[in-house]
Amino acid sequence: MKNNIIVTGGAGFIGSNLVHKLNLMGINDIYIVDSKNNKFKTNNLNRLKFKDFIDKNFFINNLNQFQDS
């Protein structure tokens, strides 16, 4: 995951606006980490460009997969 950005809480108000600002700067190599259980929060992602949306529990349990080599 070299040169990628991870935004925790990325489906919430602040996180989604951070991702939006990164998109305006031309940055799309973003992994959003948040709970997939809240449909209202995931609606914040509709206008954003990102690589993947990762459930927070999966992310926490698999941190070693997200380390740089």
N, C-alpha and C positions, 0 to 999 in steps of 0.2 A: 504494500500500500504506500509505496514511496511517493512523496509529493501530493498526497491527498489530504483533505481536511476532514476531520470528524467533528460534527456539531452535536453535542449531547443536548437533549431537550429541544431538538430541531423542529419538532412539529408544533411546539407552543408558539405563543405570540412573539416573544423576544427572539427565540431561536429561528423561527421562520423568517423574521425580518432580517436577521443576520445573514441567512442564506440568500435572501433576495439581494441584499447589498453586495455580497460576494458575486452573485450572478451578474449584477450591473458592472462589476469590475472585470468580467470575463472569466470568472472562476466557476467551473462546473464539476470539478473532481472532488465532490463532497459526499461524504457518507453521513446520513442523518440517523441519529440514535434516539429513539423515544419508544413509548408504549404504543403498540398497535391496537390497543383495546379501546381507544377513544376516537370515535368517528369524527367528532367535531374538530379535534386538533388536527387530524390527518387532512381535513379539508384545507388547512393552511398550506399544504404542499402542492396544491393543484397548479399554481403558476410558477413553480420553481423548477430549476434544472439541477439535478444531482445524480450521482452514480447509483446509490442504493439507499433504501430505508431499512434499517436494522432494528429489530425489537431489542429493547434495553436489556431484557433478561438473557437473550442469546449473546449479546455483546459482553455483558459482565461474565458470563460463564465460559466465554471463549476469547478472552483478552489476548491470549498468545497468538491467535490468528491475525491480529491487527498490528503486530509489531513489525518494525522495519527489519529487514535481514541484514 
